[in-house]
Amino acid sequence: MARMVITRLTEAGGRPSREGLYDLLAKGTYKGLVRPYAFDEEYGSLKGYEIFRYEVKGGRYSYVGQVDF
């Protein structure tokens, strides 16, 4: 995530406002280690970004499942 912020700040050629930085970030697609990332223009959240829930049981992480919104 930090890389895409740095990339957009560099491309902005100056210091954009928070809203300006958000607009720059929302327009891009970014190559991550596992897959590309992009923002949903309507909601401002990451597209296709799954959230998984884990609990600690007996001192170990235990997978509970995917969180649906």
MODELLER restraints for C-alpha pairs under 7 A, 6 or more apart:
rsr = mdl.restraints
at = mdl.atoms
rsr.add(forms.Gaussian(group=physical.xy_distance, feature=features.Distance(at['CA:4:A'], at['CA:30:A']), mean=6.50, stdev=0.5))
rsr.add(forms.Gaussian(group=physical.xy_distance, feature=features.Distance(at['CA:8:A'], at['CA:24:A']), mean=6.29, stdev=0.5))
rsr.add(forms.Gaussian(group=physical.xy_distance, feature=features.Distance(at['CA:8:A'], at['CA:25:A']), mean=6.55, stdev=0.5))
rsr.add(forms.Gaussian(group=physical.xy_distance, feature=features.Distance(at['CA:26:A'], at['CA:39:A']), mean=5.25, stdev=0.5))
rsr.add(forms.Gaussian(group=physical.xy_distance, feature=features.Distance(at['CA:26:A'], at['CA:41:A']), mean=6.47, stdev=0.5))
rsr.add(forms.Gaussian(group=physical.xy_distance, feature=features.Distance(at['CA:28:A'], at['CA:38:A']), mean=6.23, stdev=0.5))
rsr.add(forms.Gaussian(group=physical.xy_distance, feature=features.Distance(at['CA:29:A'], at['CA:36:A']), mean=6.56, stdev=0.5))
rsr.add(forms.Gaussian(group=physical.xy_distance, feature=features.Distance(at['CA:29:A'], at['CA:37:A']), mean=5.54, stdev=0.5))
rsr.add(forms.Gaussian(group=physical.xy_distance, feature=features.Distance(at['CA:29:A'], at['CA:38:A']), mean=4.57, stdev=0.5))
rsr.add(forms.Gaussian(group=physical.xy_distance, feature=features.Distance(at['CA:30:A'], at['CA:36:A']), mean=5.30, stdev=0.5))
rsr.add(forms.Gaussian(group=physical.xy_distance, feature=features.Distance(at['CA:30:A'], at['CA:37:A']), mean=4.97, stdev=0.5))
rsr.add(forms.Gaussian(group=physical.xy_distance, feature=features.Distance(at['CA:30:A'], at['CA:38:A']), mean=6.34, stdev=0.5))
rsr.add(forms.Gaussian(group=physical.xy_distance, feature=features.Distance(at['CA:31:A'], at['CA:37:A']), mean=6.27, stdev=0.5))
rsr.add(forms.Gaussian(group=physical.xy_distance, feature=features.Distance(at['CA:37:A'], at['CA:46:A']), mean=6.90, stdev=0.5))
rsr.add(forms.Gaussian(group=physical.xy_distance, feature=features.Distance(at['CA:37:A'], at['CA:47:A']), mean=6.99, stdev=0.5))
rsr.add(forms.Gaussian(group=physical.xy_distance, feature=features.Distance(at['CA:38:A'], at['CA:46:A']), mean=5.79, stdev=0.5))
rsr.add(forms.Gaussian(group=physical.xy_distance, feature=features.Distance(at['CA:38:A'], at['CA:47:A']), mean=5.68, stdev=0.5))
rsr.add(forms.Gaussian(group=physical.xy_distance, feature=features.Distance(at['CA:39:A'], at['CA:45:A']), mean=5.48, stdev=0.5))
rsr.add(forms.Gaussian(group=physical.xy_distance, feature=features.Distance(at['CA:39:A'], at['CA:46:A']), mean=4.36, stdev=0.5))
rsr.add(forms.Gaussian(group=physical.xy_distance, feature=features.Distance(at['CA:39:A'], at['CA:47:A']), mean=5.31, stdev=0.5))
rsr.add(forms.Gaussian(group=physical.xy_distance, feature=features.Distance(at['CA:40:A'], at['CA:46:A']), mean=5.79, stdev=0.5))
rsr.add(forms.Gaussian(group=physical.xy_distance, feature=features.Distance(at['CA:40:A'], at['CA:47:A']), mean=5.19, stdev=0.5))
rsr.add(forms.Gaussian(group=physical.xy_distance, feature=features.Distance(at['CA:51:A'], at['CA:66:A']), mean=5.85, stdev=0.5))
rsr.add(forms.Gaussian(group=physical.xy_distance, feature=features.Distance(at['CA:51:A'], at['CA:67:A']), mean=5.49, stdev=0.5))
rsr.add(forms.Gaussian(group=physical.xy_distance, feature=features.Distance(at['CA:52:A'], at['CA:65:A']), mean=5.73, stdev=0.5))
rsr.add(forms.Gaussian(group=physical.xy_distance, feature=features.Distance(at['CA:52:A'], at['CA:66:A']), mean=4.34, stdev=0.5))
rsr.add(forms.Gaussian(group=physical.xy_distance, feature=features.Distance(at['CA:52:A'], at['CA:67:A']), mean=5.70, stdev=0.5))
rsr.add(forms.Gaussian(group=physical.xy_distance, feature=features.Distance(at['CA:53:A'], at['CA:63:A']), mean=6.37, stdev=0.5))
rsr.add(forms.Gaussian(group=physical.xy_distance, feature=features.Distance(at['CA:53:A'], at['CA:64:A']), mean=5.43, stdev=0.5))
rsr.add(forms.Gaussian(group=physical.xy_distance, feature=features.Distance(at['CA:53:A'], at['CA:65:A']), mean=5.49, stdev=0.5))
rsr.add(forms.Gaussian(group=physical.xy_distance, feature=features.Distance(at['CA:53:A'], at['CA:66:A']), mean=6.02, stdev=0.5))
rsr.add(forms.Gaussian(group=physical.xy_distance, feature=features.Distance(at['CA:53:A'], at['CA:67:A']), mean=6.50, stdev=0.5))
rsr.add(forms.Gaussian(group=physical.xy_distance, feature=features.Distance(at['CA:54:A'], at['CA:61:A']), mean=6.20, stdev=0.5))
rsr.add(forms.Gaussian(group=physical.xy_distance, feature=features.Distance(at['CA:54:A'], at['CA:62:A']), mean=5.39, stdev=0.5))
rsr.add(forms.Gaussian(group=physical.xy_distance, feature=features.Distance(at['CA:54:A'], at['CA:63:A']), mean=4.55, stdev=0.5))
rsr.add(forms.Gaussian(group=physical.xy_distance, feature=features.Distance(at['CA:54:A'], at['CA:64:A']), mean=5.21, stdev=0.5))
rsr.add(forms.Gaussian(group=physical.xy_distance, feature=features.Distance(at['CA:55:A'], at['CA:61:A']), mean=5.61, stdev=0.5))
rsr.add(forms.Gaussian(group=physical.xy_distance, feature=features.Distance(at['CA:55:A'], at['CA:62:A']), mean=5.21, stdev=0.5))
rsr.add(forms.Gaussian(group=physical.xy_distance, feature=features.Distance(at['CA:55:A'], at['CA:63:A']), mean=6.59, stdev=0.5))
rsr.add(forms.Gaussian(group=physical.xy_distance, feature=features.Distance(at['CA:55:A'], at['CA:64:A']), mean=6.74, stdev=0.5))
rsr.add(forms.Gaussian(group=physical.xy_distance, feature=features.Distance(at['CA:56:A'], at['CA:62:A']), mean=5.89, stdev=0.5))
